[in-house]
Amino acid sequence: MPIVTWSDEYNINVEEIDIQHQQLLELVNNLHSSVEANIGKNDLKDLLIELTEFTRMHFSTEEKLMKEHDYPEYKDHHKDHITLLKHMNQLVAKVSNGKGPTFSSDYDVSTDWALVHILEHDKNLGAFLNSRGVY
């Protein structure tokens, strides 16, 4: 069962970013299902790395658009991205060192952060980009 289901409320009306957000939530759901199925440490590490790399690519997409259109909240938005990537890298290190993260303490933080980030920061970014003709 998915931990989070895509909803139109997550749309920011910038197609490239909305598609990536959907893919991001699919990866989160896949990770959640795999953890519940008690997959092995190496497989878990691979899924976390895949999620981290996709997230890094997604943030790069957002930040490129922010820079191209002189987004006034770029610095704060970028700091938020750095914070999540640090957390995700810590999860990868934790699993690599044989310490399996608990879903409730580690993954829920990432999932909650992602949803809040989309609903608050990315919605604002979407409105700004829409005002610049980017959809």
C-alpha positions as CSV (number, residue, x, y, z in Angstrom):
1,M,0.0,0.0,0.0
2,P,1.4,3.4,-0.9
3,I,2.5,5.7,1.9
4,V,1.4,8.7,-0.2
5,T,-0.8,8.9,-3.2
6,W,-0.4,11.6,-5.8
7,S,-3.1,14.2,-5.7
8,D,-3.9,17.3,-7.9
9,E,-3.2,19.4,-4.8
10,Y,0.5,18.6,-5.3
11,N,0.5,20.1,-8.8
12,I,2.4,23.4,-9.1
13,N,1.4,23.8,-12.8
14,V,4.9,23.5,-14.2
15,E,4.8,20.2,-16.2
16,E,8.4,19.2,-15.9
17,I,8.4,19.6,-12.1
18,D,5.0,18.0,-11.6
19,I,6.1,14.9,-13.5
20,Q,9.3,14.7,-11.4
21,H,7.2,15.1,-8.2
22,Q,5.1,12.2,-9.3
23,Q,8.2,10.1,-10.0
24,L,9.6,11.1,-6.6
25,L,6.5,10.0,-4.8
26,E,6.6,6.7,-6.7
27,L,10.2,6.1,-5.5
28,V,9.2,6.9,-1.9
29,N,6.3,4.4,-2.2
30,N,8.6,1.8,-3.7
31,L,11.0,2.3,-0.8
32,H,8.3,2.1,1.7
33,S,6.9,-1.2,0.2
34,S,10.4,-2.7,0.1
35,V,11.1,-1.8,3.7
36,E,7.8,-3.4,4.8
37,A,8.8,-6.5,2.8
38,N,12.1,-6.7,4.8
39,I,14.4,-6.5,1.8
40,G,18.1,-7.0,2.3
41,K,20.5,-4.3,3.3
42,N,22.2,-4.0,-0.1
43,D,18.8,-3.7,-1.9
44,L,17.7,-1.1,0.6
45,K,20.9,0.8,0.1
46,D,20.4,0.7,-3.7
47,L,16.9,2.1,-3.4
48,L,18.0,4.9,-1.1
49,I,20.8,5.8,-3.5
50,E,18.3,5.8,-6.4
51,L,15.9,8.0,-4.5
52,T,18.8,10.3,-3.4
53,E,20.1,10.6,-7.0
54,F,16.7,11.3,-8.4
55,T,16.1,13.9,-5.7
56,R,19.4,15.6,-6.5
57,M,18.5,15.7,-10.3
58,H,15.0,17.0,-9.5
59,F,16.5,19.8,-7.3
60,S,18.9,20.7,-10.0
61,T,15.9,21.1,-12.4
62,E,14.1,23.4,-10.0
63,E,17.2,25.4,-9.2
64,K,18.0,25.9,-12.9
65,L,14.5,27.3,-13.4
66,M,14.9,29.5,-10.4
67,K,18.2,30.9,-11.6
68,E,16.9,31.4,-15.2
69,H,13.9,33.4,-14.0
70,D,15.6,35.3,-11.0
71,Y,13.4,33.6,-8.4
72,P,13.6,35.9,-5.3
73,E,13.3,33.0,-2.8
74,Y,16.2,31.0,-4.4
75,K,18.5,31.1,-1.4
76,D,16.0,29.8,1.1
77,H,14.7,27.2,-1.4
78,H,18.2,26.0,-2.1
79,K,18.9,25.7,1.7
80,D,15.9,23.5,2.0
81,H,17.2,21.3,-0.8
82,I,20.6,21.0,0.9
83,T,18.9,20.0,4.2
84,L,17.0,17.2,2.7
85,L,19.9,15.9,0.7
86,K,22.0,15.8,3.8
87,H,19.3,13.8,5.6
88,M,19.1,11.4,2.7
89,N,22.9,11.0,2.5
90,Q,22.8,10.2,6.3
91,L,20.2,7.5,5.6
92,V,22.4,5.9,3.0
93,A,25.4,6.0,5.4
94,K,23.3,4.5,8.2
95,V,22.3,1.6,6.0
96,S,25.8,1.2,4.6
97,N,27.1,0.9,8.2
98,G,24.6,-1.9,8.9
99,K,22.2,0.2,10.9
100,G,18.8,-0.2,9.4
101,P,16.8,2.9,9.7
102,T,13.3,2.6,11.2
103,F,10.5,3.7,8.8
104,S,8.7,5.8,11.3
105,S,11.7,7.8,12.4
106,D,13.7,8.1,9.2
107,Y,11.5,7.7,6.2
108,D,8.5,9.5,7.6
109,V,10.7,12.6,8.1
110,S,11.7,12.5,4.4
111,T,8.2,11.9,3.2
112,D,6.7,14.6,5.4
113,W,9.4,17.0,4.4
114,A,8.8,16.3,0.7
115,L,5.1,16.9,0.9
116,V,5.4,20.1,3.0
117,H,8.1,21.3,0.6
118,I,5.9,20.7,-2.4
119,L,2.8,22.2,-0.8
120,E,4.6,25.3,0.4
121,H,7.8,26.2,-1.3
122,D,7.2,24.5,-4.7
123,K,3.7,25.9,-4.9
124,N,5.2,29.4,-4.5
125,L,7.8,28.6,-7.1
126,G,5.1,27.3,-9.4
127,A,3.1,30.5,-9.1
128,F,6.2,32.6,-9.7
129,L,7.2,30.6,-12.8
130,N,3.6,30.7,-14.1
131,S,3.7,34.5,-13.8
132,R,6.8,34.4,-16.0
133,G,5.0,32.2,-18.6
134,V,6.5,28.9,-17.5
135,Y,4.0,26.0,-17.4
